[in-house]
Structure formats: structure tokens, C-alpha cells
């Protein structure tokens, strides 16, 4: 179980993991699957920070290949394949991605795009990801382009390049899957538990629900707090960058069946994406801007980022997007390591290669990287912790360790459960439904009540968030167990049903 507060945490453990984003949850799963005793804590909630503010893409590393970062590109392609075919095939599906060749797409950009997708397909091959998982990229005609995305600017359209990448059902759901799987193997996973100070063998914890403080000792301590790693290990210096996204209703990009990529003017390998989401919305992103000063608990999207994204995407569209199309925004901060070089350069030019660092007191910190490569990051961090502390552990198992709910597409198709629940919970879909009926005493029809005709989240999902996923508040349910909170009007509409779920589960 995921438990809010520090109650039940033992006085000592093999490994203490600080941070429950995708990397920290991945570390907890890696460590417990090796036979180690694990306590994993977060000051806020599962997927509180950057992990829930991604593009929801599982990238194959194409952009890094263009920058000459061959190791990062190869690693991304390998990890994408593991996620799509082993770890979480229920949460990651192939997404068609379209680069329209409009008059604003220069000849060099078109050439690089064609070369890039061919190189990306070669990465898929070397990563041994099946063709059935990611189809072959190809050039398509203007007619087929407009069939897939009727909103594309028609005048001068020369067709498009169609390629494929991985898309998450929801990044926060991946993090929850990691944390719950770790808990199912014996890890103690606690939210609302803040680390006030730590060394390589101990930490002072404060229960954010009660205010109680206590000390825990551990044979190894792993700091996986993302952009906040420096608050616990001050000698680590980061150069965070902000990735902003816009949220649009489906009506702003009607009948679009693919992700649309618009090249950033003056850049050879940067694009703004319009990404279709399973609930009918679109996310438009993203920026890559350096951030100075104190790190906020939740980053905000500035107006200049919003204008940039609208302007770039509109260049590829028949009808330009306007500020009125934006119904929500979100921004995440990437924890990029400050190496002391390229201080005048763009954060877009910084390497996404991760690093495992060890402090003077022995704290192991994992920093950098990207969502797609969380598993390898976790493996490297646990390897280092085991080597430093002389813990007895097996080798890494996570390349072939499926998350709770994971199943093949054929197995998922055979399940007797609502399609929406299968899409979000995989093989656990029947459990989600049965759990809601048992926990509330309501009928199947009642627990499948949706927030509204346009907001498809059901009472059953909200109840499962409380009973199995550690949600303790309306914000937990609307911002991390579901993504309703990204749109203020939808949050208002869903609050009553979220409150009902919490009340029913407390009876």
C-alpha cells in the first residue's frame, strides 16, 4: 500500500529512497526486487513534481542522436522498448507522429527530418523493439496528410513525414504503477513524509500530517528528489530548465488523429508538438528555458512560453491557435546537472545524460536523465548504493519485471471490464470495478458514473485512488490519480464526485 504520513516506518532499513517521482519510484522497485528492505518517502505525493508534467511521450532518443549524444539516444531507444513490450505495455501505446512539409518547412529542415526518422528506425532496430510495436516511418502525400490531420495548412503542402513513437496513457499512472508494484513486493512507500536532513546512513523525517519528527537509519540512502536534490545535498548544483505545455480542447484541433510536429524557426532539430490525449484533449509543448532562482513547489507557465508555443504551432495550421484556445497549462522543471560549461547556452543544448553522485557523507544522488530512461537511472543508482554499503543483493531484475496491471494487448482485449478501465489499469481493470462496488456498496452502474458527459473519469477510478493508490485529498485525486485538475473548469465540475469518493471510503 501507499501510506500518507510516516506511521509504520521502521527505525532502520537497508535502503532509504527520498523522492517518489518516476526515478525514486523506479529506485524503490529496483531495490526491493533485489531482495533489499526498502523505505521510500516523499514530502508531498506520488508524482508530485516533474514526473506528472511531461509530454507523456516515451521517446526513442531521436533528438539526442541529432545532437551527437549517441549513448543517450541508444539508451532511450532501449528503455522505450522495455516499457512498451515488458514493463508497462498496458500504459504505453504507439503514437503516429506527423511532420507536415509546409512552405515554412525549409529544405534543410525537411532533409534533416527525413534523415532523422530513418535514424530513429535504426535505433528501434538496434534496441530490438518489434516492428509490430513501432511501425516503419514513411513519406505520405498531401491528401493522406490532410486525412490524418485536416487542420494542417493546405497552401503549398508537400505531404508529410509519418513516424511512430511511444505515448503514455498518463505519466502519473506510470509512477503510481512503479510505486504500487514496489509496495506489492514489500517496499514501505510513504507520502507526506518530509526529509529534514540526511546522511549516507540516516535521515530525520517529519510527518507532514501530524508534525511528528523521527530519525531512521539505513545502510544506504538514495536521493531521487529531482530539481530539489540540492536542498538535501547542497554541493550538487543544477541548471533546471522549464518545459511548458498548453492544454486544448479537442475542438481546437478537430478530427486530428496523430501528433503534429511543427519545426521551431531557426532550429534544425527542435519541434513544438500537438499531442492528442485519450480523453479528447491536446497537449501542445514544449519549451526548454533556463530557470533561475528558488525552485517552486509547482512551476507555472509564463505568458511568453504560451505565446511561443501558440505561434510556432500556428505556422503549421490552416486556422491559427489563439489564447482563447488554451484551457489549461502546466510546466515541469528538468533536473539538469550544472557542469560549469556552456553557461551562456540554451538549456536545450545541455545533455540529458544522467549522473550518479556520492556526497561526502555517502548519500547517493541520481540526477539528470529523462522519464523514458528512469529504469536505467534506477538501476545505476542502486548498483552504486549496493557497492558502497556492501549490501547483499541480487542483480537488477527490472528489465523483465512487469508492473501491476501489465499484460499483452491480446490479454487485455479478452478482459471483461469497461474499455476505459482497461486502458488506464490494464489487467487490474476488473479489480478497480469490483473494489468500487465493495468499498461503496453501490451498484456497477453507480460506480461507473462519470463526472459529466464531457469528463469521462468515473467514481470507480476515484475510489480506487483512495483505497489502493494512497490518495487522501481532492487534490490527490484530481491532479495525480487523474488529470482533471489541468483544466480549471473541469476541476470545478469534478470536485463533488471526488469528495463523494473520499467520503464513501471513510465510512
C-alpha positions, 0 to 999 in steps of 0.5 A: 500500500501507499501510506500518507504520513510516516506511521509504520516506518521502521527505525532502520532499513537497508535502503532509504529512497527520498523522492517518489517521482518516476526515478525514486519510484523506479529506485524503490522497485529496483531495490526491493526486487533485489531482495533489499528492505526498502523505505521510500518517502516523499514530502508531498505525493506520488508524482508530485513534481516533474514526473506528472508534467511531461509530454507523456511521450516515451521517446526513442532518443531521436533528438539526442542522436541529432545532437551527437549524444549517441549513448543517450539516444541508444539508451532511450531507444532501449528503455522505450522498448522495455516499457512498451513490450515488458514493463508497462505495455498496458500504459504505453501505446504507439503514437503516429507522429506527423511532420507536415512539409509546409512552405515554412518547412525549409529544405534543410529542415525537411532533409534533416527530418527525413534523415532523422526518422530513418535514424530513429528506425535504426535505433528501434532496430538496434534496441530490438523493439518489434516492428509490430510495436513501432511501425516503419516511418514513411513519406505520405502525400498531401491528401493522406496528410490532410486525412490524418490531420485536416487542420494542417495548412493546405497552401503549398503542402508537400505531404508529410513525414509519418513516424511512430513513437511511444505515448503514455496513457498518463505519466502519473499512472506510470509512477503510481504503477512503479510505486504500487508494484514496489509496495506489492513486493514489500517496499514501505512507500510513504507520502507526506513524509518530509526529509529534514536532513540526511546522511549516507546512513540516516535521515530525520523525517517529519510527518507532514500530517501530524508534525511528528519528527523521527530519525531512521537509519539505513545502510544506504540512502538514495536521493531521487528528489529531482530539481530539489536534490540540492536542498538535501545535498547542497554541493550538487548544483543544477541548471533546471530548465522549464518545459511548458505545455498548453492544454486544448480542447479537442475542438481546437484541433478537430478530427486530428488523429496523430501528433503534429510536429511543427519545426521551431524557426531557426532550429534544425532539430527542435519541434513544438508538438500537438499531442492528442490525449485519450480523453479528447484533449491536446497537449501542445509543448514544449519549451526548454528555458533556463530557470533561475532562482528558488525552485517552486513547489509547482512551476507555472507557465509564463505568458511568453512560453504560451505565446511561443508555443501558440505561434510556432504551432500556428505556422503549421495550421490552416486556422491559427491557435489563439489564447482563447484556445488554451484551457489549461497549462502546466510546466515541469522543471528538468533536473539538469546537472550544472557542469560549469560549461556552456553557461551562456547556452540554451538549456536545450543544448545541455545533455540529458545524460544522467549522473550518479553522485556520492556526497561526502557523507555517502548519500547517493544522488541520481540526477539528470536523465529523462522519464523514458530512461528512469529504469536505467537511472534506477538501476545505476543508482542502486548498483552504486548504493549496493557497492558502497554499503556492501549490501547483499543483493541480487542483480537488477531484475527490472528489465523483465519485471512487469508492473501491476496491471501489465499484460499483452494487448491480446490479454487485455482485449479478452478482459471483461471490464469497461474499455476505459478501465482497461486502458488506464489499469490494464489487467487490474481493470476488473479489480478497480470495478469490483473494489468500487462496488465493495468499498461503496456498496453501490451498484456497477452502474453507480460506480461507473458514473462519470463526472459529466458527459464531457469528463469521462473519469468515473467514481470507480477510478476515484475510489480506487485512488483512495483505497489502493493508490494512497490518495487522501485529498481532492487534490490527490485525486484530481491532479495525480490519480487523474488529470482533471485538475489541468483544466480549471473548469473541469476541476470545478465540475469534478470536485463533488464526485471526488469528495463523494469518493473520499467520503464513501471510503471513510465510512 
